[in-house]
Amino acid sequence: MRFRIDRDTFADAVAWTARSLPNRPSVPVLAGLLIETAGDGLTLSGFDYETSTRATLPAEVADDGRALVSGRLLSEIVKSLPAKPVDVTLEGTKVRVTCGSAKFSLQTMPVEEYPQLPEMPTASGTIKADQFATAVAQASAAAGRDEMLPLLTGVRLELEGSTISLMATDRFRASLRELTWFPEASDASAHALVPAKVLGETARSLVAGTDVTIAVATAEHGDGLIGFEGTVGNGTRRTTTRLLEGDFPRVRQLFQAQAETVAHVSTAELIDAVKRVALVAERNTPVRLTFADGALLLEAGSGDEAQASESIGATIEGNDISIGFNPSYLLEGLSVMSEPVVHLSFTQHTKPAALSGVKEVGDDPDGAFRYLIMPVRLQS
């Protein structure tokens, strides 16, 4: 195996592939990054039995071959190299990396012990890369972080015809984002529960491309696998991951409550105000939001502790309401809204509130990103 490649192109692909490698692999070879050359192309692969990554990129290949080396070490080495072409050569049990006057030698791992990567399922359809990245970031805001509850650490994808829906919940908040995609079949119907961390990293890595291909093989029709593929620069990147199992909560129906109070507030003003007022909020204490008289009053702190309050303009329809939220949960939902106005709808101060981003006051939030957040009980 021997090839030459642009340093920046190589460093970016190695870093992306190595990012998914396990910190504590069950077997040593899973810490390896597989390098394969054939024709005028180079392929880099990583796999941990759950998630696989595969980057294909052009290179000046002198000899075909394959080698397995420490992925994290190779990543650290390549990103430190000068801005010159990189030459990589397999010599016996060593991989030599040369760039200018810098030379490195890496010990190879037994490539014959490396597991075979799963095949990409049959393509289900495509979606615009930038829209997909935005939708994933929004939906993932409500995904759980507790690995003891793996079911809630996923984002549920529902594919129905030309509509794709993304949903997540950690029991304290929920998210729903719907958008249009381009299915291979007009009557396409499938669902998949994808680990939110893998989905987020994949979407971000493909945002520079034009389209993302989504391929789903559900447990009913295969091994419970989903794949994503897109073009980045002159190469392609592909990720597959096993789906999470279990009955996902019925998130969609939570957004169907009839609102008794609706308010519109500037997204940027609300984010800034929550950040300031929350500075005095002790751990696990809420920020109080009071909607009345054409304004939103934010308050935090009580008793002998530090206190803060701030008022911003709001357009309010319906009954006045005072409600408390975990400031971190509130900010996480607001931070992924790209629209200039937040549409807030409430039923009661003890019931979940729904937040959506809209372009201007009066716009219908249906179809936009919707974020549901449970209130925190307020002290009198």
C-alpha positions in Angstrom: 0.0 0.0 0.0 1.4 3.4 -1.0 -0.4 6.7 -1.8 0.0 10.5 -1.7 -2.8 12.8 -0.6 -3.4 16.5 0.2 -2.8 17.0 3.9 -6.0 19.0 4.7 -8.2 16.5 2.9 -6.6 13.5 4.6 -6.6 15.2 8.1 -10.3 16.0 7.8 -11.3 12.5 6.7 -9.2 10.8 9.3 -10.5 13.0 12.1 -14.1 12.3 11.0 -13.6 8.5 10.8 -11.7 8.3 14.1 -14.3 10.3 16.0 -16.6 7.3 16.2 -13.9 4.9 17.5 -14.5 3.6 21.1 -12.4 5.0 23.9 -12.4 1.6 25.6 -12.8 -1.0 22.9 -14.0 -4.5 23.8 -11.2 -5.9 21.6 -8.0 -4.0 20.6 -8.6 -4.0 16.8 -11.8 -1.8 17.3 -9.5 1.1 18.2 -8.0 0.7 14.7 -8.7 2.7 11.6 -8.8 0.6 8.4 -6.9 2.2 5.5 -7.6 0.7 2.0 -6.4 1.8 -1.4 -7.7 0.7 -4.8 -7.4 2.4 -8.2 -7.3 6.1 -7.7 -9.2 6.1 -4.4 -8.6 5.8 -0.6 -11.1 4.4 1.9 -11.0 5.0 5.7 -13.2 2.9 7.9 -14.1 2.6 11.6 -16.4 0.2 13.4 -17.4 -0.6 17.0 -20.1 -3.2 16.2 -22.8 -0.6 16.7 -21.8 2.3 14.5 -19.6 2.3 11.4 -18.0 5.2 9.5 -16.6 5.1 6.0 -14.9 7.9 4.1 -13.9 7.6 0.5 -11.7 10.2 -1.1 -9.4 10.6 -4.1 -5.6 10.0 -3.8 -2.6 9.3 -5.9 -2.4 5.6 -5.4 0.9 3.8 -6.3 0.2 0.4 -4.8 -3.1 -1.1 -3.6 -3.3 -2.6 -0.1 -4.8 -2.3 3.3 -3.6 -1.6 6.8 -5.0 -1.2 10.3 -3.5 1.4 12.6 -4.5 3.3 15.8 -7.2 5.7 14.6 -6.7 8.3 17.3 -3.0 8.3 17.0 -3.1 8.7 13.2 -5.6 11.6 13.6 -3.3 13.4 16.1 -0.3 12.9 13.8 -2.0 14.0 10.6 -3.5 17.2 12.0 0.0 18.2 13.3 1.6 17.9 9.9 2.7 20.9 7.8 0.7 22.0 4.8 2.4 19.8 2.3 1.4 16.5 0.5 1.3 13.4 2.7 2.9 10.1 1.6 1.7 7.0 3.3 3.5 3.6 2.8 3.0 0.2 4.3 6.4 -1.4 5.0 6.1 -4.9 6.6 4.3 -4.3 9.9 4.8 -0.6 9.9 2.9 2.3 8.2 5.2 5.2 7.4 3.8 8.7 7.2 6.0 11.3 5.6 5.2 15.0 5.1 8.0 17.4 4.2 10.8 16.6 6.7 8.4 15.1 9.3 8.4 11.3 9.4 6.3 9.0 11.6 6.1 5.2 11.9 3.0 3.4 13.2 2.7 -0.2 14.3 0.0 -2.0 12.4 -2.7 -4.2 14.0 -3.8 -7.6 12.5 -6.1 -6.5 9.7 -7.5 -10.1 9.3 -9.0 -9.8 12.8 -11.0 -6.6 11.9 -14.7 -7.2 11.6 -16.5 -6.7 8.3 -18.5 -3.5 8.2 -22.2 -3.7 7.7 -23.6 -3.1 4.2 -25.6 0.1 3.6 -29.3 -0.7 3.5 -31.3 0.0 0.3 -31.8 3.8 -0.1 -35.1 5.0 1.2 -34.8 8.6 -0.1 -32.8 11.8 0.1 -33.1 15.1 1.9 -31.3 18.5 1.6 -28.2 18.3 3.8 -28.6 21.8 5.4 -32.2 21.2 6.2 -31.5 17.8 7.7 -28.7 19.2 9.9 -31.0 21.9 11.2 -33.9 19.5 11.9 -31.6 17.0 13.7 -30.2 19.7 15.9 -33.7 20.9 16.8 -35.1 17.5 17.5 -32.0 16.4 19.5 -32.5 19.3 21.9 -35.1 17.2 23.8 -33.3 13.8 23.7 -32.2 12.3 27.0 -28.6 12.1 28.1 -29.1 9.3 30.7 -27.6 6.1 29.3 -29.5 4.1 31.9 -32.6 5.0 29.8 -31.3 4.2 26.3 -34.7 4.4 24.7 -34.9 8.1 25.5 -31.5 8.9 24.2 -32.7 8.5 20.6 -34.5 10.5 18.0 -37.4 8.8 16.3 -37.6 9.2 12.5 -40.9 8.7 10.9 -41.0 8.4 7.1 -44.4 8.8 5.6 -44.6 9.6 1.9 -42.9 12.9 1.2 -42.8 13.9 4.9 -40.1 13.0 7.4 -40.7 13.7 11.1 -38.1 13.8 13.9 -39.2 13.4 17.5 -37.4 13.1 20.9 -38.2 13.3 24.6 -36.5 12.9 28.0 -39.8 13.0 29.9 -39.2 16.7 30.9 -39.5 18.1 27.4 -40.3 16.9 23.9 -39.5 18.0 20.4 -41.2 17.6 17.0 -39.9 18.7 13.6 -41.5 17.9 10.3 -40.0 18.6 6.8 -40.2 17.5 3.2 -37.8 14.9 1.7 -37.6 12.9 -1.5 -38.5 9.3 -1.0 -37.6 6.5 -3.5 -41.3 5.4 -3.4 -44.2 7.8 -3.1 -45.9 5.4 -0.5 -42.7 5.1 1.6 -43.5 4.3 5.3 -40.9 3.4 7.9 -39.8 4.5 11.3 -36.5 4.2 13.1 -35.2 5.2 16.6 -31.6 6.5 16.1 -29.1 7.3 18.8 -29.2 11.1 19.0 -25.5 11.5 19.5 -24.7 9.5 16.3 -27.4 11.2 14.3 -26.2 14.7 15.4 -22.6 14.0 14.5 -23.5 12.5 11.2 -25.8 15.4 10.2 -23.1 17.9 11.1 -20.5 16.1 9.1 -22.6 16.0 5.9 -23.9 19.6 6.1 -21.3 20.8 3.6 -22.8 18.5 0.9 -25.9 19.0 -1.2 -28.1 15.9 -0.3 -28.1 13.2 2.3 -29.2 9.7 1.4 -31.2 7.9 4.2 -31.4 4.1 4.1 -33.5 2.3 6.7 -33.7 -1.5 7.3 -36.1 -1.9 10.2 -36.2 -5.0 12.4 -39.1 -6.2 10.5 -37.2 -6.1 7.2 -33.6 -6.6 8.3 -31.2 -6.1 11.2 -32.6 -2.9 12.5 -30.0 -0.7 10.8 -30.0 2.9 9.4 -27.5 4.4 7.0 -26.6 8.0 6.0 -24.5 8.9 3.0 -23.4 12.2 1.4 -20.8 13.9 -0.6 -18.2 16.1 1.1 -15.7 17.8 -1.1 -14.4 15.3 -3.7 -15.3 12.3 -1.6 -18.2 10.6 0.1 -19.0 9.8 3.8 -21.2 7.0 5.0 -22.4 6.1 8.5 -24.5 3.2 9.6 -25.7 2.5 13.1 -28.0 0.0 14.8 -31.4 1.2 15.8 -32.5 1.5 19.5 -35.2 -1.0 20.5 -38.4 -0.4 22.5 -41.7 1.4 22.3 -41.1 5.1 22.0 -43.5 7.4 23.9 -46.3 8.9 21.9 -44.8 12.3 21.5 -46.9 13.6 18.7 -50.2 13.6 20.6 -48.6 15.8 23.3 -48.7 18.8 20.9 -52.4 18.6 20.3 -53.6 20.4 23.4 -55.9 23.4 22.9 -54.1 26.6 24.0 -55.8 29.1 26.5 -53.0 31.6 26.3 -50.8 32.4 23.3 -47.9 34.8 23.3 -45.3 36.0 20.8 -41.8 37.2 21.9 -38.6 38.1 20.1 -36.4 35.1 20.1 -33.2 37.0 20.6 -34.6 39.1 23.4 -36.0 36.1 25.3 -32.8 34.2 25.1 -30.7 37.1 26.4 -33.2 37.8 29.2 -33.4 34.2 30.3 -29.6 34.0 30.4 -29.3 37.1 32.5 -32.1 36.3 35.0 -30.9 32.7 35.3 -27.6 33.8 36.7 -29.2 34.0 40.2 -31.2 30.8 39.8 -29.9 28.2 42.2 -29.5 24.6 40.9 -32.8 23.0 40.1 -34.7 26.2 40.7 -36.9 27.7 38.0 -37.2 31.0 36.2 -40.7 32.5 36.5 -42.3 33.8 33.4 -45.4 36.0 33.9 -47.4 37.0 30.8 -49.6 40.0 31.5 -50.4 43.6 30.3 -48.6 43.2 27.0 -45.3 42.2 28.6 -43.3 39.2 29.8 -41.8 39.5 33.2 -38.9 37.1 34.0 -37.9 36.5 37.6 -35.5 34.3 39.5 -34.2 34.0 43.1 -36.1 34.3 46.3 -35.9 35.0 50.0 -32.4 36.1 51.2 -30.7 34.8 48.1 -29.8 36.9 45.0 -32.7 38.0 42.9 -33.2 39.2 39.4 -36.1 40.4 37.2 -36.4 41.7 33.7 -39.4 42.7 31.5 -39.6 42.5 27.7 -42.3 43.2 25.2 -44.8 40.5 24.3 -48.0 40.1 22.2 -50.5 38.1 24.4 -53.8 36.6 23.5 -56.0 34.9 26.2 -55.7 34.7 29.9 -52.7 36.0 31.9 -50.4 33.3 33.1 -47.4 32.8 35.4 -45.4 29.7 34.9 -41.9 28.4 35.9 -39.3 26.5 33.8 -35.9 24.9 34.2 -33.8 27.7 32.6 -31.4 25.2 31.0 -34.2 23.3 29.3 -35.8 26.5 28.2 -32.5 27.8 26.7 -31.7 24.5 25.0 -35.0 24.7 23.1 -34.8 28.4 22.3 -31.2 28.2 21.1 -32.1 25.9 18.1 -34.9 28.1 16.9 -33.8 29.9 13.7 -36.9 32.1 13.4 -37.0 35.7 14.8 -40.2 35.2 16.9 -41.1 32.6 19.5 -44.7 31.4 19.5 -45.6 30.2 23.0 -48.9 28.4 23.8 -50.2 27.5 27.3 -53.1 25.6 28.7 -52.5 25.8 32.5 -49.5 26.7 34.6 -49.2 23.0 35.6 -49.4 21.7 32.1 -46.6 21.6 29.4 -46.1 24.7 27.3 -45.3 24.5 23.6 -42.7 26.7 21.9 -42.3 27.2 18.1 -40.4 29.6 16.0 -42.2 31.8 13.5 -41.2 34.6 11.2 -43.7 37.1 12.6 -46.5 37.5 15.0 -49.7 35.8 13.7 -47.9 33.1 11.7 -49.1 29.5 12.0 -46.5 27.4 13.9 -47.8 24.1 12.4 -45.1 22.4 10.5 -42.3 24.3 12.2 -40.1 23.0 15.0 -42.1 22.5 18.1 -40.6 22.2 21.6 -42.7 21.1 24.6 -41.4 21.8 28.1 -42.8 20.7 31.4 -43.2 23.5 34.0 -41.6 23.5 37.4 -43.7 24.1 40.4 -43.4 27.7 41.7 -43.2 28.7 45.3 -45.8 31.2 46.4 
